Protein backbone atom coordinates (compact mmCIF):
# COMPACT_ATOMS: atom_id res chain seq x y z
CA UNK A 1 0.00 0.00 0.00
CA UNK A 2 2.81 2.38 0.93
CA UNK A 3 4.67 1.58 -2.29
CA UNK A 4 1.52 2.29 -4.29
CA UNK A 5 1.04 5.65 -2.54
CA UNK A 6 4.69 6.57 -3.09
CA UNK A 7 4.38 5.62 -6.74
CA UNK A 8 1.34 7.90 -7.13
CA UNK A 9 2.89 10.88 -5.34
CA UNK A 10 6.08 10.56 -7.39
CA UNK A 11 4.26 10.43 -10.73
CA UNK A 12 4.46 13.39 -13.08
CA UNK A 13 0.65 13.62 -13.16
CA UNK A 14 0.43 14.05 -9.38
CA UNK A 15 3.23 16.60 -9.35
CA UNK A 16 1.63 18.56 -12.19
CA UNK A 17 -1.74 18.53 -10.42
CA UNK A 18 -0.17 19.69 -7.16
CA UNK A 19 1.74 22.48 -8.94
CA UNK A 20 -1.45 23.75 -10.60
CA UNK A 21 -3.36 23.40 -7.34
CA UNK A 22 -0.79 25.51 -5.50
CA UNK A 23 -1.05 28.23 -8.15
CA UNK A 24 -4.85 28.23 -7.86
CA UNK A 25 -4.77 28.40 -4.05
CA UNK A 26 -2.33 31.32 -4.03
CA UNK A 27 -4.38 33.18 -6.64
CA UNK A 28 -7.62 32.57 -4.71
CA UNK A 29 -6.06 33.86 -1.50
CA UNK A 30 -5.01 36.98 -3.39
CA UNK A 31 -8.48 37.54 -4.87
CA UNK A 32 -10.19 37.07 -1.49
CA UNK A 33 -7.67 39.45 0.10
CA UNK A 34 -8.60 42.11 -2.46
CA UNK A 35 -12.36 41.95 -1.79
CA UNK A 36 -12.45 44.69 0.90
CA UNK A 37 -10.87 46.94 -1.81
CA UNK A 38 -8.93 48.97 0.76
CA UNK A 39 -6.72 45.89 1.28
CA UNK A 40 -5.78 45.47 -2.38
CA UNK A 41 -2.26 46.74 -1.71
CA UNK A 42 -1.90 44.45 1.30
CA UNK A 43 -3.06 41.49 -0.80
CA UNK A 44 -0.57 42.31 -3.56
CA UNK A 45 2.31 42.38 -1.08
CA UNK A 46 1.08 39.12 0.50
CA UNK A 47 0.87 37.56 -2.96
CA UNK A 48 4.43 38.60 -3.70
CA UNK A 49 5.73 37.24 -0.41
CA UNK A 50 3.86 33.94 -0.79
CA UNK A 51 5.14 33.41 -4.34
CA UNK A 52 8.66 34.29 -3.17
CA UNK A 53 8.44 31.81 -0.28
CA UNK A 54 6.91 29.10 -2.45
CA UNK A 55 9.26 29.20 -5.43
CA UNK A 56 12.46 30.76 -4.07
CA UNK A 57 12.46 29.25 -0.59
CA UNK A 58 10.51 26.05 -1.44
CA UNK A 59 7.95 26.62 1.31
CA UNK A 60 4.81 24.46 1.18
CA UNK A 61 2.89 26.35 3.87
CA UNK A 62 1.05 28.60 1.42
CA UNK A 63 -1.81 29.73 3.63
CA UNK A 64 0.40 30.53 6.62
CA UNK A 65 2.85 32.49 4.45
CA UNK A 66 0.03 34.51 2.88
CA UNK A 67 -1.79 35.37 6.10
CA UNK A 68 1.43 36.14 7.98
CA UNK A 69 2.46 38.57 5.23
CA UNK A 70 -1.07 39.99 5.10
CA UNK A 71 -1.04 40.65 8.85
CA UNK A 72 2.49 42.09 8.95
CA UNK A 73 1.92 44.45 6.01
CA UNK A 74 -1.67 45.44 6.85
CA UNK A 75 -0.99 48.96 8.13
CA UNK A 76 1.59 50.11 5.56
CA UNK A 77 -0.22 48.33 2.73
CA UNK A 78 -3.50 50.11 3.45
CA UNK A 79 -1.85 53.51 3.88
CA UNK A 80 0.08 53.17 0.62
CA UNK A 81 -3.01 51.94 -1.22
CA UNK A 82 -5.06 54.92 0.00
CA UNK A 83 -2.31 57.40 -0.89
CA UNK A 84 -1.94 56.04 -4.40
CA UNK A 85 -5.70 55.66 -4.94
CA UNK A 86 -6.40 59.28 -3.96
CA UNK A 87 -3.44 60.55 -5.99
CA UNK A 88 -4.51 58.48 -9.02
CA UNK A 89 -8.07 59.80 -8.75
CA UNK A 90 -6.84 63.41 -8.67
CA UNK A 91 -4.50 62.81 -11.61
CA UNK A 92 -7.25 61.06 -13.55
CA UNK A 93 -9.70 63.91 -12.97
CA UNK A 94 -7.03 66.43 -13.98
CA UNK A 95 -6.46 64.61 -17.28
CA UNK A 96 -10.20 64.27 -17.89
CA UNK A 97 -10.68 67.98 -17.16
CA UNK A 98 -7.89 68.93 -19.57
CA UNK A 99 -9.33 66.76 -22.36
CA UNK A 100 -13.08 67.25 -22.03
CA UNK A 101 -13.58 70.17 -19.65
CA UNK A 102 -15.97 70.23 -16.72
CA UNK A 103 -19.31 72.02 -16.27
CA UNK A 104 -18.76 73.92 -19.48
CA UNK A 105 -15.26 75.03 -18.50
CA UNK A 106 -12.54 74.23 -21.06
CA UNK A 107 -8.83 74.56 -20.43
CA UNK A 108 -6.27 75.69 -23.04
CA UNK A 109 -5.00 72.95 -25.36
CA UNK A 110 -1.42 73.38 -24.17
CA UNK A 111 -2.50 72.28 -20.67
CA UNK A 112 -3.33 68.80 -21.98
CA UNK A 113 0.36 67.88 -22.20
CA UNK A 114 1.05 69.32 -18.75
CA UNK A 115 -1.83 67.35 -17.24
CA UNK A 116 -0.02 64.08 -17.97
CA UNK A 117 3.14 65.06 -16.05
CA UNK A 118 1.70 64.07 -12.63
CA UNK A 119 1.42 60.51 -13.96
CA UNK A 120 5.21 60.16 -13.82
CA UNK A 121 5.44 59.64 -10.03
CA UNK A 122 3.11 56.66 -10.45
CA UNK A 123 5.11 55.25 -13.33
CA UNK A 124 8.42 55.59 -11.52
CA UNK A 125 7.43 54.30 -8.08
CA UNK A 126 4.75 51.62 -8.38
CA UNK A 127 6.71 48.75 -10.00
CA UNK A 128 8.84 48.04 -6.91
CA UNK A 129 6.39 49.40 -4.33
CA UNK A 130 4.63 46.27 -3.09
CA UNK A 131 7.62 43.94 -3.52
CA UNK A 132 9.46 46.28 -1.14
CA UNK A 133 6.54 46.21 1.30
CA UNK A 134 6.58 42.41 1.15
CA UNK A 135 10.32 41.89 1.56
CA UNK A 136 11.61 44.73 3.74
CA UNK A 137 10.55 46.61 6.87
CA UNK A 138 10.41 50.35 6.25
CA UNK A 139 8.22 53.40 6.72
CA UNK A 140 5.68 54.36 4.07
CA UNK A 141 7.83 57.32 3.03
CA UNK A 142 10.96 55.14 2.94
CA UNK A 143 9.22 52.49 0.86
CA UNK A 144 8.05 55.01 -1.74
CA UNK A 145 11.50 56.64 -1.86
CA UNK A 146 13.26 53.28 -2.21
CA UNK A 147 10.84 52.19 -4.92
CA UNK A 148 11.69 55.30 -6.92
CA UNK A 149 15.41 54.59 -6.46
CA UNK A 150 14.98 50.97 -7.58
CA UNK A 151 13.18 52.11 -10.72
CA UNK A 152 15.92 54.59 -11.52
CA UNK A 153 18.76 52.08 -11.19
CA UNK A 154 16.79 49.42 -13.06
CA UNK A 155 15.69 51.53 -16.01
CA UNK A 156 14.26 50.37 -18.40
CA UNK A 157 13.93 46.91 -16.83
CA UNK A 158 11.21 48.13 -14.48
CA UNK A 159 9.05 48.77 -17.56
CA UNK A 160 8.81 44.99 -17.93
CA UNK A 161 6.99 44.91 -14.60
CA UNK A 162 4.45 47.36 -16.00
CA UNK A 163 4.10 45.19 -19.11
CA UNK A 164 3.55 42.07 -17.01
CA UNK A 165 0.96 43.82 -14.82
CA UNK A 166 -0.90 45.33 -17.79
CA UNK A 167 -0.96 42.01 -19.66
CA UNK A 168 -2.20 40.15 -16.58
CA UNK A 169 -4.95 42.73 -16.02
CA UNK A 170 -6.11 42.59 -19.63
CA UNK A 171 -6.23 38.78 -19.60
CA UNK A 172 -8.27 38.71 -16.37
CA UNK A 173 -10.69 41.36 -17.64
CA UNK A 174 -11.15 39.56 -20.96
CA UNK A 175 -11.41 36.12 -19.34
CA UNK A 176 -12.29 36.31 -15.60
CA UNK A 177 -11.61 32.59 -14.87
CA UNK A 178 -7.94 33.41 -15.56
CA UNK A 179 -7.92 34.92 -12.06
CA UNK A 180 -7.31 31.37 -10.85
CA UNK A 181 -3.89 31.27 -12.51
CA UNK A 182 -2.74 34.66 -13.77
CA UNK A 183 -2.03 36.52 -10.48
CA UNK A 184 0.46 33.89 -9.32
CA UNK A 185 2.06 33.58 -12.75
CA UNK A 186 2.38 37.34 -13.18
CA UNK A 187 3.88 37.75 -9.72
CA UNK A 188 6.36 34.94 -10.37
CA UNK A 189 7.58 36.76 -13.50
CA UNK A 190 7.71 40.04 -11.58
CA UNK A 191 9.73 38.36 -8.84
CA UNK A 192 12.34 37.26 -11.37
CA UNK A 193 13.03 40.94 -12.05
CA UNK A 194 12.67 42.38 -8.56
CA UNK A 195 14.63 39.72 -6.68
CA UNK A 196 17.55 40.08 -9.06
CA UNK A 197 17.44 43.85 -8.48
CA UNK A 198 17.24 43.41 -4.70
CA UNK A 199 20.17 40.98 -4.69
CA UNK A 200 22.27 43.41 -6.71
CA UNK A 201 21.58 46.29 -4.31
CA UNK A 202 22.21 44.15 -1.22
CA UNK A 203 25.52 42.97 -2.70
CA UNK A 204 26.58 46.58 -3.36
CA UNK A 205 25.72 47.60 0.19
CA UNK A 206 27.66 44.69 1.69
CA UNK A 207 30.66 45.40 -0.53
CA UNK A 208 30.61 49.06 0.49
CA UNK A 209 30.34 48.15 4.18
CA UNK A 210 33.28 45.74 3.87
CA UNK A 211 35.29 48.41 2.06
CA UNK A 212 34.47 50.98 4.75
CA UNK A 213 35.48 48.53 7.50
CA UNK A 214 38.76 47.85 5.71
CA UNK A 215 39.54 51.59 5.55
CA UNK A 216 39.04 52.05 9.29
C-alpha positions as CSV (number, residue, x, y, z in Angstrom):
1,X,0.0,0.0,0.0
2,X,2.8,2.4,0.9
3,X,4.7,1.6,-2.3
4,X,1.5,2.3,-4.3
5,X,1.0,5.6,-2.5
6,X,4.7,6.6,-3.1
7,X,4.4,5.6,-6.7
8,X,1.3,7.9,-7.1
9,X,2.9,10.9,-5.3
10,X,6.1,10.6,-7.4
11,X,4.3,10.4,-10.7
12,X,4.5,13.4,-13.1
13,X,0.6,13.6,-13.2
14,X,0.4,14.0,-9.4
15,X,3.2,16.6,-9.3
16,X,1.6,18.6,-12.2
17,X,-1.7,18.5,-10.4
18,X,-0.2,19.7,-7.2
19,X,1.7,22.5,-8.9
20,X,-1.5,23.8,-10.6
21,X,-3.4,23.4,-7.3
22,X,-0.8,25.5,-5.5
23,X,-1.1,28.2,-8.1
24,X,-4.8,28.2,-7.9
25,X,-4.8,28.4,-4.0
26,X,-2.3,31.3,-4.0
27,X,-4.4,33.2,-6.6
28,X,-7.6,32.6,-4.7
29,X,-6.1,33.9,-1.5
30,X,-5.0,37.0,-3.4
31,X,-8.5,37.5,-4.9
32,X,-10.2,37.1,-1.5
33,X,-7.7,39.4,0.1
34,X,-8.6,42.1,-2.5
35,X,-12.4,42.0,-1.8
36,X,-12.4,44.7,0.9
37,X,-10.9,46.9,-1.8
38,X,-8.9,49.0,0.8
39,X,-6.7,45.9,1.3
40,X,-5.8,45.5,-2.4
41,X,-2.3,46.7,-1.7
42,X,-1.9,44.4,1.3
43,X,-3.1,41.5,-0.8
44,X,-0.6,42.3,-3.6
45,X,2.3,42.4,-1.1
46,X,1.1,39.1,0.5
47,X,0.9,37.6,-3.0
48,X,4.4,38.6,-3.7
49,X,5.7,37.2,-0.4
50,X,3.9,33.9,-0.8
51,X,5.1,33.4,-4.3
52,X,8.7,34.3,-3.2
53,X,8.4,31.8,-0.3
54,X,6.9,29.1,-2.5
55,X,9.3,29.2,-5.4
56,X,12.5,30.8,-4.1
57,X,12.5,29.2,-0.6
58,X,10.5,26.0,-1.4
59,X,7.9,26.6,1.3
60,X,4.8,24.5,1.2
61,X,2.9,26.4,3.9
62,X,1.1,28.6,1.4
63,X,-1.8,29.7,3.6
64,X,0.4,30.5,6.6
65,X,2.9,32.5,4.5
66,X,0.0,34.5,2.9
67,X,-1.8,35.4,6.1
68,X,1.4,36.1,8.0
69,X,2.5,38.6,5.2
70,X,-1.1,40.0,5.1
71,X,-1.0,40.7,8.8
72,X,2.5,42.1,8.9
73,X,1.9,44.4,6.0
74,X,-1.7,45.4,6.8
75,X,-1.0,49.0,8.1
76,X,1.6,50.1,5.6
77,X,-0.2,48.3,2.7
78,X,-3.5,50.1,3.4
79,X,-1.9,53.5,3.9
80,X,0.1,53.2,0.6
81,X,-3.0,51.9,-1.2
82,X,-5.1,54.9,0.0
83,X,-2.3,57.4,-0.9
84,X,-1.9,56.0,-4.4
85,X,-5.7,55.7,-4.9
86,X,-6.4,59.3,-4.0
87,X,-3.4,60.6,-6.0
88,X,-4.5,58.5,-9.0
89,X,-8.1,59.8,-8.8
90,X,-6.8,63.4,-8.7
91,X,-4.5,62.8,-11.6
92,X,-7.2,61.1,-13.5
93,X,-9.7,63.9,-13.0
94,X,-7.0,66.4,-14.0
95,X,-6.5,64.6,-17.3
96,X,-10.2,64.3,-17.9
97,X,-10.7,68.0,-17.2
98,X,-7.9,68.9,-19.6
99,X,-9.3,66.8,-22.4
100,X,-13.1,67.3,-22.0
101,X,-13.6,70.2,-19.7
102,X,-16.0,70.2,-16.7
103,X,-19.3,72.0,-16.3
104,X,-18.8,73.9,-19.5
105,X,-15.3,75.0,-18.5
106,X,-12.5,74.2,-21.1
107,X,-8.8,74.6,-20.4
108,X,-6.3,75.7,-23.0
109,X,-5.0,73.0,-25.4
110,X,-1.4,73.4,-24.2
111,X,-2.5,72.3,-20.7
112,X,-3.3,68.8,-22.0
113,X,0.4,67.9,-22.2
114,X,1.0,69.3,-18.7
115,X,-1.8,67.3,-17.2
116,X,0.0,64.1,-18.0
117,X,3.1,65.1,-16.0
118,X,1.7,64.1,-12.6
119,X,1.4,60.5,-14.0
120,X,5.2,60.2,-13.8
121,X,5.4,59.6,-10.0
122,X,3.1,56.7,-10.4
123,X,5.1,55.2,-13.3
124,X,8.4,55.6,-11.5
125,X,7.4,54.3,-8.1
126,X,4.7,51.6,-8.4
127,X,6.7,48.7,-10.0
128,X,8.8,48.0,-6.9
129,X,6.4,49.4,-4.3
130,X,4.6,46.3,-3.1
131,X,7.6,43.9,-3.5
132,X,9.5,46.3,-1.1
133,X,6.5,46.2,1.3
134,X,6.6,42.4,1.2
135,X,10.3,41.9,1.6
136,X,11.6,44.7,3.7
137,X,10.6,46.6,6.9
138,X,10.4,50.3,6.3
139,X,8.2,53.4,6.7
140,X,5.7,54.4,4.1
141,X,7.8,57.3,3.0
142,X,11.0,55.1,2.9
143,X,9.2,52.5,0.9
144,X,8.1,55.0,-1.7
145,X,11.5,56.6,-1.9
146,X,13.3,53.3,-2.2
147,X,10.8,52.2,-4.9
148,X,11.7,55.3,-6.9
149,X,15.4,54.6,-6.5
150,X,15.0,51.0,-7.6
151,X,13.2,52.1,-10.7
152,X,15.9,54.6,-11.5
153,X,18.8,52.1,-11.2
154,X,16.8,49.4,-13.1
155,X,15.7,51.5,-16.0
156,X,14.3,50.4,-18.4
157,X,13.9,46.9,-16.8
158,X,11.2,48.1,-14.5
159,X,9.1,48.8,-17.6
160,X,8.8,45.0,-17.9
161,X,7.0,44.9,-14.6
162,X,4.5,47.4,-16.0
163,X,4.1,45.2,-19.1
164,X,3.5,42.1,-17.0
165,X,1.0,43.8,-14.8
166,X,-0.9,45.3,-17.8
167,X,-1.0,42.0,-19.7
168,X,-2.2,40.2,-16.6
169,X,-5.0,42.7,-16.0
170,X,-6.1,42.6,-19.6
171,X,-6.2,38.8,-19.6
172,X,-8.3,38.7,-16.4
173,X,-10.7,41.4,-17.6
174,X,-11.1,39.6,-21.0
175,X,-11.4,36.1,-19.3
176,X,-12.3,36.3,-15.6
177,X,-11.6,32.6,-14.9
178,X,-7.9,33.4,-15.6
179,X,-7.9,34.9,-12.1
180,X,-7.3,31.4,-10.8
181,X,-3.9,31.3,-12.5
182,X,-2.7,34.7,-13.8
183,X,-2.0,36.5,-10.5
184,X,0.5,33.9,-9.3
185,X,2.1,33.6,-12.8
186,X,2.4,37.3,-13.2
187,X,3.9,37.7,-9.7
188,X,6.4,34.9,-10.4
189,X,7.6,36.8,-13.5
190,X,7.7,40.0,-11.6
191,X,9.7,38.4,-8.8
192,X,12.3,37.3,-11.4
193,X,13.0,40.9,-12.1
194,X,12.7,42.4,-8.6
195,X,14.6,39.7,-6.7
196,X,17.5,40.1,-9.1
197,X,17.4,43.8,-8.5
198,X,17.2,43.4,-4.7
199,X,20.2,41.0,-4.7
200,X,22.3,43.4,-6.7
201,X,21.6,46.3,-4.3
202,X,22.2,44.2,-1.2
203,X,25.5,43.0,-2.7
204,X,26.6,46.6,-3.4
205,X,25.7,47.6,0.2
206,X,27.7,44.7,1.7
207,X,30.7,45.4,-0.5
208,X,30.6,49.1,0.5
209,X,30.3,48.2,4.2
210,X,33.3,45.7,3.9
211,X,35.3,48.4,2.1
212,X,34.5,51.0,4.8
213,X,35.5,48.5,7.5
214,X,38.8,47.9,5.7
215,X,39.5,51.6,5.6
216,X,39.0,52.1,9.3
